Amino acid sequence: MRASDAERERIAELLREAVAEGRLDMDEFDQRLETAYKARTHGELEPLVQDLPAPGSAVAPVGSSAPAPLGGSAANWPARIGGPATSTGGFALWGGFNRKGRWTVARKFTAFAMWGGGEIDLREAHFEDREVVIRCFTIMGGIHVTAPPELNVEVRGIGIMGGFGEGSNEDGEISPDSPRVQITGFALMGGVGVDRKRTKAERRRLKEAREAELEARSRRELEGPDDGGSGEGRKKL
């Protein structure tokens, strides 16, 4: 069966997600993307993604009308939910604490900072349950929470002579498969800040993927449409 423009774009999106997740290196991405845009049939498209699981599920069939799943830091959310917690809280008094990298957040995590600070990084974290509550309390101190843009985060804290709220936000659509994280508590003469941003490594991979895609598109435009291509080539037929 002949492939449509929308099906070629869907495969290209899955390839972009794969390189952002580190499943493909840039050479593989470049080769598969070029092949995808030149593909004439479903049979040519399917092998390009058959070894690349979509985040949280099997790869959507080429002919499916379902939107492409989210990638990046939202990759494989179901695999990141469940398992015993590696940390149930953090405490800082005249000092600091941090929770970052690969760690598992307890379903109820309590953080306290007095004349000190704490860092809670959820971008590579796993979660004990789909519903997680992070309670942050500061007295003349600060706690900083960093979450990926695709994570479902709700901030409900109170600032008393201090601040409790969201800071910078990178673009990203909340994934329906992600855990629901509620951040609550209070800041007394201190602050609790919540930022949504990707890791440096993920931003770099996404940038490289976009650059490779633009290069592939440019090559395709220079080569011109072939008899089995999309767009103008089909119109001439």
N, C-alpha and C positions, 0 to 999 in steps of 0.2 A: 504494500500500500504506500502511495506517495505521502511524503511528509509535508506538513504545512509550515508557514513562517512561525506560527505560534508554538509548534512542537519543537522547532529548532531552537527558539528562544528559551523554551522550558529546559531543554537539555543544557544550554549554555548557562542558565541560572544554577542548575545542579552542579555544574563544573566549577562555577565561581564559589559556591558554598564549599565544595570539596577542597579547593586550594586554600580557602580561608581557614578551614579546619585542620589543614596540614596533611590531608589524605593524598594530595597530589603535589609534586614539585612543579616549579614553573615550566620546565621543559615539557612535562607530560600535559600540563594544562594547556599550553600553547598548541601542542599537536592535536589534542582532542577537540579544542575549540575550533580550530581551523577545519577539522574534519566534520564537525557538527554543522557549520555554516555551509559546507559544500554537499552535505548529505542530501540524497534524493528520496530515500525511502525510510520507513520505520526500521527496517532490517539493518540499515547503516547507522542509525542513531542509537538503538538499544545497546549494542556492545560498549558504547562510550561510557555508560553509567551503570552497567550491570554489576560491577564490583564496588560501587559507591553507595552505601546505604544512606537514605535520606534521614535527616535528624528525627529521631523518635519513631521511625517506621521504615517499611520497605520503600524502595524508590518508586515514585508514582509512575504508572504506565505512560508511555509516550503519548497515547491517545487520550489520556485523562484530561478533563477540564478543571481539575482541582488546582488551586494556586500552588506554586512552588513553596515548600516549607522553608522556614527561616534557618539561617545558618550561623556561622560565626560562633560567638560565645553561647548561643542557644542550642548548639548541636547536641542531639541525643539527650534531651531533658529526662525522659523516663529512666535512662540508665544512671542519671545523677540523683535519683530520688530513692531513698531506702538505705538500710544499713545502719549500723550503730554509730552514734555521734562520737566524734573525736574530741569535741570541746563543747562544754555547756555554758561557758562564760569566760569573761576576762576582767581583770582587776588591776587598777593602776593607782598608786598613792605615792606622790613625789617621784613618779617614774612613768613607765609606759608598757603597753602590751600590743601585740599584733596577731591577727589571725588572717593568713593569706596563703595563696597557692592551693594545693590539693588538700582540703580538709573537709570534714563532714559536720555541718551545722546541726546542733540539737533542735528538736521541735520547739523548745523554749530555751533561748539563749539570753543570759543576763550579763550586761557589761556595766562596770562602774569605774569612774575616773574622778579623783579628787586631787587637785593640784598636780595633775598629770594628764596623760593622753592615751588614747587607744585607736587602733586601726583595724577595721573589719572589712576584708576584701572578699566579695562573693563571686567574683568573675570566673574562678576556676573551682569553686566550692561544690561539694555534694550536699544533699539535704536529707536529714533523717526522715522527714515526712513531707507530704505535699503542702501542708499548712505549717508555716513556721512563724514564730513570734520572737523578735529580737528586742529586748528591753534595754534601753540605754539611759543611764543616770549619771549626770555630771554635776559636780560642785566645784566651781572655779577650775574647771578642766575642760577637756574636749575629746569627742569621739568622732571619728570620720568613717563613714560607711561608703564603700564603692561597689556598685552593682552593674552588671551588663545591661545595655538598653532593652534587651528582650525579656528580662526578668520582671515578673509581676510584683511590684513593690508598692506598698501603701504606707505613707508616713503620717503618724497620728500623735506625735509628741507635743510637749508644751515647753515653751521657753519662759523662764522667770528671770528678768534682768539678764537675759541671755537669748540664744537663738536655737531653734529646733526646726529644721526644714531642709528642702531640697536645694541643691546647688546647680552645677552645670549638668546639661543633658545632651548626649549625642543622639542623633537620629536613630530610630530603631522601633520596630513594631513589636509589641508585647506578644510573646508566644503563648498560645492557648495550652501548650503542654508544660509550661514552666510551673514551678512551685509558686505559691502565693506567700509572700513575705510581708509581714506587718512589723513596722518599726515604730515602737512607742516608748514612752518614758518622759523624763523632764530634764531640762538643763537649767541649773541655778547659777547665775553669774558665770556661765560657761556656754558651750555650744555643742550641738550634735548636727553634723552635716551629712547629707546623702547625695552623692554624685552618681550619674549614670554615664559610664564610658567604657570603651573596649581597652584591652591590653595593648601595649605598644606592638607586640608581635602580631596580634590580630589586625591592627590597623595597617601594619606594613604589608601583611599578606593580601589584604583587601586592595591596597593601593597597587601592588604589583599585579594583582589579577585584573584590575581595571585597565592598567597600562597595557597588559598583554592582550586584553580584549580589543582595545582600540587599535592596536597594531594589527591584529588579525582582521579586523573590519577594513582597515585601510588597504591591506594586501588584497582582500577579496574584492574591494571596489576597483583597484588597479587592474586586477586580472579580468574583471568584467564577468557578467552572468554567463553560465553555460546552459546547455539545452535542458538540463534537469534542475536548474537552480530555481531560486525564488524571485519574486518581484518582477523586474522588467523582462527577465528572460521568459517567464511564463506569459506575460502580456503579449510579447511578440508572437508566441505560439498561438 
